[in-house]
Amino acid sequence: MKRLFALAATALLFTATAHAQAPLAKLGEKAPNFKTLDVLHEKELELSKLQGKPVVLEWNNFGCPFVKKHYGAGNMQKLQAEAIADGATWITINSSADGKQGYLKDAKAVKVALKEHDATPSAYVIDASGEIGRAYGAKVTPHMFVIDKDGVLVYDGAIDDNASPDPKTIDGAKNHVRDALAALKDGKKVNPSQTKPYGCGVKYNF
């Protein structure tokens, strides 16, 4: 247990330069690897070891109205459950810095928040340093990424095509994440592979 919390304290180990200014993630290329702590299960999580199944990355801030839109309506939870039941790994990542909106300081706070929102991701990562977020170029919450079974980034963008914070707009919206996972399952190319993400700006530590 001490080793795991030491891992969290020393932050993240990337396969590329951790402090690069430009995002490392590029569509059609291997997603940047990270090794960190899954605070939900209090165990080590390494992205590269998840190959063999799709992975969804969801940037999260429960204080954001756009996140509230999808969680309040049960839309994000439904998508999580569908993806996991179909074999994907769903990693929720919180890059809010200490003292900023949405910041969750530890496993206890995370578990309380997830229970409150009835959320069931495969893992939850506290990225208060912002290093994972910057590596992926995560701009907003929720900013969504889909990685295929070979570790290649195949989708980057919005959860759906309706940027309103009104939950009534969820019905009838095109869900890009659901469509991307369906395309992977059917052996098809993800299209669109990139959309403009919408939401609240990620509350980085700068």
N, C-alpha and C positions, 0 to 999 in steps of 0.2 A: 504493500500500500504506500509506504514512504517513497518507493521508487516511482510510483505513478504520479504522486503529487510533486515530486521533484521534476518529473517530466513536464507537468503543467507549468511549474515555476520557471523552467528554462525555455518555455514557449515551444516553438515549432522548428522542425528540421525539414528543410525543403531540398528537393533534388536539384534545384537551381538556386541562384542567389536570392536569399530571403529578403534583402532590403532593396531589390531592384525598384526603380521608380515607375517603370512601365509595367502593366500587367504581364504575367508570364503565360497566362492561359491563352491558347489560340485554337480556334475551331479547326477540327480535322487533325489535331496533334494530341499527343499524350497530355492528359490533364496534369497540372503540377502536383507532385506528390506532397503529402504532409503527414507527419507523425505527431500526434497530440493525445490529449486525454478526452475520452468520451465520458463526460461528467454524469450522464444519465446512469451508466452502468459502472462508473469508476474503474475503467480499464483502458489500456492503450488502444488507440485507433490509428491505423496506417492505411491510407487510401490505396496504395499500390497492392496491398494484400487482399483487396476486395475484387480483384479482377476475376472474371468468370460470370459476373452478373452486372446488370446496369446499376448505376449509382445516381441518385438525385441529390443535389446540394441546394438547400433552401436558406437564404439569408433572412434572419428573423429579428424582430424587435416588437414585442407584444404591445408597446405603447404607440405604435404607428397606426394611424387610421386605416391605411390600406391593408395592413396585416390584420387589424380588427375586422375589416370587411370580410376577409376569407375565413378567419377563424370563428368569428361571430356567427356566420352562416353555416359553419360546419364544412365548408368547401375544402379547406386545406386538409382537415383531418380525413375527409373522405378520400381525397387524392393520395394521402399518405398510406391509408389502409389498402387501397386498391394496388398501389405500386408495390408495397411490401408483400401482399398476398400473391402477386404475380412474379415474385422472386427478386425484386429490386431492393437495394439498400438505400434508405432515406436518411441523410445526415442534415440536421438543422444546425446552422452556424450563427452565432451571435457575435458580431464584431463591434458592438457598442462599448466604448471606453468607460472606465470607472468614472462615475459621476454624471454620465450622460444618459439620455432617455433609452430605456430598454436594457440597461446593464443588469446582468445577473451575476452575483459574485461567486457563487459556489454551487455544488451539487444540490444542496438543500433548497436553494432558491429556484434552481432549474426544475426540480421535481415538483415543487409547489406550483410553479407557473404552468407546467405541462398538465398537471392534474386539473388546475383551474380551467384550462382551455380544452381539456379532453383530447390532448394531442398524443400521438403515438409514433414518433419517429424511431428509426432504428438506433440512432445515436444523436447526442446533443453536444456541441462543442462551444466552449467559451473562448472566443478569439479577441480578448480585450486589447491585445497589442495591435490587432488589425492586420497581421501578416498574412493570414490566409485570404482575407478579404482583398487586400491589395494585390496578391498574387493572381487572383481570379478577376480582378477589376470589378468587384461587386460594388455597385453604385447605390442601390436602394434596397429597401425591404418592402415586399419580398422580391429579391433578384434570384432567378432560378437557373440552374445549370444541370444538364443531363450528360452523363458519361456512359459510354457503351461498355460491353463486357470485356473489351480489350484495353480499357483505360483511356480511350480517345474521347475528347470533348466533342459532343455532337449537337448540343443545344445550349444557347446562352441568351437569356432575355426575360421577358415578362411571363407571368403565369398564364395570362390569357390576353385576349385582344380588346378588353374594355377597361380603360384606365380610370374609370370613375371610382370613388371611394364608397359608392352606394352599393350595399350588398344585393339590392334588387337587380343589379345589372349582371349578376353572375349567371343567371339563367339565360341561355341563348348566346353566351360568350363562347368563343373558340378557345378551348383550353390547350395551350401549346405544349405543356408538360405531358398531359395525357396522350396527346397525339404523337409526341416524340417517342414515348415509351411503346406505344402501339406500333409505330413504324419499326422500331428495333425488334420487337417480337416477331413481326412479319418479314423481317429481313429486308426492309425497304430503307431508302435514304430519308433522313429526317428533313422535312420541309414544312415550314421555314426552319432553318437551323439557327437563325439569329433574329431577334426582335428587340424593339426598344423597351427596356424594363421601366416599370412605373412604380411609384411608391414614395416613401420618405427616404431622404438621403441617409446612408449608413453613418452612424455617429462615431466616426473614427477619432483617434486620440491626437488630433492636430487642429 
